[in-house]
Amino acid sequence: MIKKVLLSKTKIKKDLKKKTNPELVNIIDLARKQKAWLPLAKILAGPTKNYADYNLKDLNEKVSAGDTALIPGKILSGGDLDKKVKLCALSFSKSAADKLKKAKIEFCTISDEIKNNPDAKGIKIIK
């Protein structure tokens, strides 16, 4: 029998008190207040070892053209991304951001995406 994990706002709020990065605290708080974003809030409120760091070449294998991919971690510059997607992440390395600009690939921070897409429509979380 598979045990269903509840996405408790109270548990997320409790875990939020352990975080010291004010930007991360703000993102978790924004996500926690909207039901569609609770799975992301749970990931970010947990240990940082659960965050994902991806090179562009790895993302190229995991996303399809037209996707809005959300990475709870950092995007690094290794390799290239040749698909037209929208990327949202906690952060981007400087060289990854430069590559994405040159390739005309749309990218933004997670907090921007939460504000612009409160219903989390079309979001694919990549862990």
C-alpha positions as CSV (number, residue, x, y, z in Angstrom):
1,M,0.0,0.0,0.0
2,I,1.4,3.4,-1.0
3,K,1.2,6.0,1.7
4,K,-0.1,9.3,0.4
5,V,1.9,12.3,1.6
6,L,-0.2,15.3,2.6
7,L,0.8,18.7,1.5
8,S,0.2,20.4,4.8
9,K,0.5,24.2,4.8
10,T,1.3,24.1,8.5
11,K,4.2,21.7,7.9
12,I,5.5,23.9,5.1
13,K,5.2,27.0,7.4
14,K,7.1,25.1,10.1
15,D,9.9,24.1,7.7
16,L,10.0,27.7,6.4
17,K,11.3,28.9,9.8
18,K,14.5,26.9,9.2
19,K,15.3,28.8,6.0
20,T,17.7,31.7,6.2
21,N,17.7,33.0,2.6
22,P,15.1,35.8,2.4
23,E,14.5,35.3,-1.3
24,L,13.8,31.6,-0.8
25,V,11.5,32.3,2.1
26,N,9.6,34.8,-0.1
27,I,9.2,32.2,-2.9
28,I,8.0,29.4,-0.5
29,D,5.6,31.8,1.1
30,L,4.2,32.8,-2.3
31,A,3.8,29.2,-3.3
32,R,2.3,28.1,0.0
33,K,-0.5,30.6,-0.4
34,Q,-1.7,29.1,-3.7
35,K,-3.0,25.6,-3.8
36,A,-1.7,24.9,-7.3
37,W,1.8,25.7,-6.1
38,L,1.8,23.6,-2.9
39,P,4.0,20.8,-4.4
40,L,6.7,23.3,-5.2
41,A,6.4,24.9,-1.7
42,K,6.9,21.4,-0.2
43,I,10.1,20.7,-2.3
44,L,11.6,24.1,-1.5
45,A,10.7,24.0,2.2
46,G,12.6,20.7,2.5
47,P,16.3,20.0,2.6
48,T,18.5,21.7,-0.1
49,K,19.8,18.3,-1.1
50,N,16.3,17.9,-2.8
51,Y,17.0,20.9,-5.0
52,A,17.9,20.1,-8.6
53,D,20.9,21.6,-10.5
54,Y,20.7,20.9,-14.2
55,N,23.0,21.6,-17.2
56,L,21.3,22.8,-20.3
57,K,22.1,19.5,-22.1
58,D,20.3,17.5,-19.4
59,L,17.2,19.8,-19.7
60,N,17.3,19.3,-23.5
61,E,16.6,15.6,-22.8
62,K,13.9,16.1,-20.2
63,V,11.7,18.8,-21.9
64,S,9.7,18.9,-25.0
65,A,9.2,21.9,-27.3
66,G,6.6,24.3,-25.9
67,D,6.9,23.1,-22.3
68,T,7.1,25.4,-19.3
69,A,9.8,23.7,-17.2
70,L,10.2,24.6,-13.5
71,I,13.5,23.6,-11.9
72,P,13.6,23.9,-8.1
73,G,17.3,24.7,-8.2
74,K,19.9,26.2,-10.4
75,I,20.4,26.0,-14.2
76,L,24.0,25.6,-15.3
77,S,25.6,26.2,-18.6
78,G,26.9,22.8,-19.6
79,G,25.8,21.9,-23.2
80,D,23.1,23.5,-25.2
81,L,19.3,23.7,-25.2
82,D,17.9,23.6,-28.7
83,K,14.2,23.4,-27.9
84,K,11.9,26.5,-27.6
85,V,10.7,26.2,-24.0
86,K,10.2,28.5,-21.0
87,L,12.5,27.9,-18.1
88,C,11.8,28.9,-14.5
89,A,14.3,28.3,-11.8
90,L,15.6,29.5,-8.4
91,S,18.7,30.8,-10.2
92,F,20.7,30.7,-13.4
93,S,24.5,30.7,-13.8
94,K,25.7,33.8,-15.6
95,S,26.9,31.8,-18.6
96,A,23.6,29.8,-18.7
97,A,21.7,33.0,-18.8
98,D,23.9,34.3,-21.6
99,K,23.4,31.1,-23.6
100,L,19.6,31.3,-23.1
101,K,19.5,34.9,-24.3
102,K,21.5,34.1,-27.4
103,A,19.2,31.1,-28.2
104,K,16.2,33.4,-27.6
105,I,14.8,31.0,-25.0
106,E,12.4,32.6,-22.4
107,F,13.5,32.2,-18.8
108,C,12.4,33.7,-15.5
109,T,12.7,33.2,-11.7
110,I,10.2,31.0,-9.8
111,S,8.7,34.0,-8.0
112,D,8.0,35.8,-11.3
113,E,6.2,32.6,-12.6
114,I,4.1,32.3,-9.4
115,K,3.0,35.9,-9.8
116,N,2.3,35.6,-13.5
117,N,0.7,32.2,-13.4
118,P,-1.1,31.7,-10.1
119,D,-3.0,28.6,-11.3
120,A,0.3,26.9,-12.3
121,K,-1.2,26.0,-15.8
122,G,1.2,24.2,-18.1
123,I,4.0,23.9,-15.5
124,K,6.2,20.8,-15.5
125,I,8.3,20.4,-12.4
126,I,11.6,18.8,-13.1
127,K,13.3,17.2,-10.0
